[in-house]
Every structure is written in C-alpha cells, then in structure tokens.
Amino acid sequence: MILHLDTRSETPIYVQLRNQIVLGIGKGELGPGDSLPTVRQLAEDIGVNPMTVSKTYAILKTEGYLEIDRRHGATVSRKAVLNGVFQEKLKEELELLIAESKVHGMEKESFLALCSELFSRMSFTVEEGK
C-alpha cells in the first residue's frame, strides 16, 4: 500500500495516515489479519516521528480497524463491527457532505451515483469464523 501524505495540508499527519490506512483496508489493499509495519519502521519509511504513527495506530485500534499485541504487532482486524457510534459519525459526516454538494449545485441522483460508484470500489470483507 502506498501512502499519500501532504505535509502542507492543514489536516494533521496522524489523521492523514489514519485515513490512508482505512482507505487501504476498504479497498482491499490490506486484508483481515494482514500485518502493518512496526511503528518505528513506518515512521522511518514515511519520515515522521514514531509518536505520530503510534498515535495513529492507537486511534485505529480504538475504532476497531486494527488489533495490536506485543508479539504480533498491528494487524488488520478480522471483526469489523457496525455499531451505533460509527453510524452516528457516518450520519454526521454524510450530512455535511450532502450539504456541501447541494451548495455546489449537485443533484441527488448525481450524489447517489457517485456514492454508489465509490462504494463499489471498496472490497473489504470480514473473514468468517475467525
């Protein structure tokens, strides 16, 4: 997986990194059980402070995207769960995106077609029985 981080962006690096990893999981570039680089290795590879990567991994663990243990490091979670917290966050973010789309003149059908196209690009599947 190739990470695209913009050091000139107002979005903090740890948020950009979190988003890139979630996109990698959603697109199937990282599958359930796949290992991620160690904190030190990823920090070195992308040229950031190890604390930035550590913070990102901790957030991804809290959100349920990663499982972390001392012996095996960080791996993609095998059991993503759809819960109320996620659904509320999704609702809030979609509401903002819909408002922005309407302000820019986008029609409902175009918005839904774009959502459908992007959703179909995601290939993450939860492994059964693990």
C-alpha positions in Angstrom: 0.0 0.0 0.0 1.3 3.4 -1.0 0.6 6.2 1.5 0.0 9.7 0.2 0.6 12.3 2.9 0.7 16.1 2.4 2.9 17.9 4.8 1.5 21.3 3.6 -2.1 20.3 4.4 -4.0 21.7 7.4 -5.0 18.1 8.2 -2.7 16.7 10.8 -0.3 13.9 9.6 -1.8 11.3 12.1 -5.3 12.0 10.6 -4.0 11.7 7.1 -2.2 8.5 8.0 -5.3 7.1 9.7 -7.4 7.9 6.6 -4.9 6.3 4.2 -4.9 3.1 6.2 -8.7 3.0 6.4 -8.8 3.5 2.6 -6.3 0.7 2.1 -8.4 -1.6 4.2 -11.6 -0.6 2.5 -10.1 -1.1 -1.0 -8.8 -4.5 0.0 -5.1 -3.4 -0.2 -4.9 -4.6 3.4 -7.0 -7.6 4.3 -8.1 -9.0 7.6 -5.1 -10.4 9.5 -2.6 -8.5 7.4 0.3 -7.1 9.4 1.2 -3.4 9.3 4.8 -2.2 9.7 6.1 -1.6 13.2 5.7 1.9 14.5 9.4 2.6 14.0 9.6 1.1 10.5 6.6 3.0 9.2 7.8 6.3 10.8 11.2 5.8 9.1 9.6 4.9 5.8 7.3 8.0 5.7 9.7 10.4 7.5 7.6 11.2 10.6 8.0 11.0 14.3 7.3 7.5 15.7 4.8 9.1 18.2 2.7 10.2 15.2 2.5 6.6 13.9 1.9 5.3 17.5 -1.0 7.8 17.9 -2.5 6.7 14.5 -2.3 3.0 15.4 -3.9 3.7 18.8 -6.8 5.5 17.1 -7.3 2.8 14.6 -7.3 0.2 17.4 -9.9 2.2 19.3 -12.0 2.5 16.2 -11.8 -1.3 15.6 -9.7 -1.3 12.4 -6.6 -2.8 14.0 -5.7 -5.4 16.6 -2.5 -4.8 18.4 -0.5 -7.1 20.6 3.1 -7.0 21.8 4.2 -10.2 20.0 2.5 -9.8 16.6 2.3 -6.0 16.3 -0.5 -4.3 14.5 -2.8 -6.3 12.2 -6.0 -5.5 10.3 -9.0 -6.5 12.4 -10.8 -9.6 11.4 -14.0 -8.5 13.1 -15.2 -5.0 12.0 -18.4 -4.2 13.8 -21.2 -1.9 12.7 -22.2 -0.1 15.9 -24.2 3.0 16.9 -21.1 5.1 17.4 -19.9 4.5 13.9 -23.4 5.0 12.4 -23.8 8.4 14.2 -20.3 9.5 13.0 -21.3 8.4 9.5 -24.6 10.3 9.6 -22.8 13.5 10.7 -20.2 13.3 8.0 -22.7 12.4 5.3 -24.9 15.3 6.3 -22.0 17.7 5.9 -21.0 16.2 2.5 -24.6 16.3 1.3 -24.9 20.0 2.4 -21.7 20.9 0.6 -22.9 19.0 -2.5 -26.2 20.9 -2.6 -24.5 24.2 -2.1 -22.3 23.4 -5.2 -25.4 22.5 -7.2 -25.1 18.8 -7.2 -28.4 16.9 -7.8 -29.5 14.0 -5.6 -29.2 11.5 -8.4 -25.6 12.6 -9.2 -24.7 12.4 -5.5 -26.1 8.9 -5.1 -24.5 7.7 -8.3 -21.1 9.0 -7.1 -21.7 7.3 -3.7 -22.6 4.0 -5.5 -19.5 4.2 -7.7 -17.2 4.8 -4.8 -18.8 2.2 -2.6 -18.4 -0.5 -5.3 -14.6 0.2 -5.4 -14.3 -1.0 -1.8 -13.6 -4.7 -1.5 -13.1 -5.3 2.3 -14.7 -8.5 3.5 -14.8 -9.8 7.1 -13.4 -13.3 7.4 -16.0 -15.7 8.8 -15.3 -17.7 11.9 -12.1 -16.1 12.9 
